[in-house]
């Protein structure tokens, strides 16, 4: 599968749990609170960021529908 370098790097960071979420910052001792301060969730994790967050879901839905105006739906 062809992907740009940015996409491959992001995928590598996700797979190796290296995205700087509050959960990872707390593990490194860089913040005392691993919670997601914007929405008050228990923990800001990669799983939350990519699968559970309503903002991410809305973004993925809108990106997934980009081709709809071109008869690809």
C-alpha positions as CSV (number, residue, x, y, z in Angstrom):
1,X,0.0,0.0,0.0
2,X,1.4,3.4,-1.0
3,X,1.3,6.1,1.7
4,X,3.0,9.3,2.2
5,X,5.9,9.5,4.6
6,X,3.7,11.5,7.0
7,X,1.0,8.9,7.1
8,X,3.6,6.1,7.6
9,X,5.2,8.1,10.4
10,X,1.9,8.7,12.1
11,X,1.0,5.0,11.8
12,X,4.4,4.0,13.3
13,X,3.8,6.4,16.2
14,X,0.3,5.0,16.9
15,X,1.5,1.4,16.7
16,X,4.3,2.1,19.1
17,X,2.2,4.2,21.5
18,X,4.4,7.3,21.0
19,X,1.7,9.9,20.3
20,X,1.9,12.5,23.0
21,X,-1.4,12.1,24.8
22,X,-1.9,13.2,28.4
23,X,-1.7,9.5,29.3
24,X,1.8,9.2,27.8
25,X,2.9,12.6,29.2
26,X,1.9,11.3,32.7
27,X,3.8,8.1,32.3
28,X,6.9,10.2,31.6
29,X,6.2,12.4,34.6
30,X,5.6,15.5,32.5
31,X,2.0,16.1,33.8
32,X,0.4,15.0,37.0
33,X,-3.0,14.4,35.4
34,X,-3.6,11.9,32.6
35,X,-7.2,12.9,32.1
36,X,-8.5,14.6,29.0
37,X,-9.0,18.1,30.3
38,X,-11.0,19.4,27.3
39,X,-13.9,16.9,27.7
40,X,-13.4,15.5,31.2
41,X,-12.7,11.9,30.1
42,X,-11.0,9.6,32.5
43,X,-7.8,9.3,30.4
44,X,-6.6,10.8,27.2
45,X,-5.2,7.8,25.4
46,X,-4.5,7.0,21.8
47,X,-7.5,4.7,21.7
48,X,-9.7,7.6,22.9
49,X,-8.1,10.0,20.4
50,X,-8.6,7.7,17.4
51,X,-11.8,5.7,18.2
52,X,-13.8,7.2,21.0
53,X,-13.6,11.0,20.6
54,X,-16.7,12.5,19.0
55,X,-14.6,15.2,17.3
56,X,-12.4,12.5,15.6
57,X,-15.5,10.5,14.6
58,X,-16.9,13.6,13.0
59,X,-13.6,14.3,11.2
60,X,-13.3,10.7,9.9
61,X,-17.0,10.9,8.7
62,X,-16.4,14.1,6.8
63,X,-13.1,12.9,5.3
64,X,-14.8,9.7,4.3
65,X,-17.5,11.6,2.5
66,X,-15.3,13.8,0.5
67,X,-15.9,11.8,-2.7
68,X,-19.7,11.9,-2.3
69,X,-20.1,15.0,-4.5
70,X,-18.3,13.2,-7.3
71,X,-20.6,10.3,-7.7
72,X,-18.4,7.9,-5.7
73,X,-21.0,7.1,-3.0
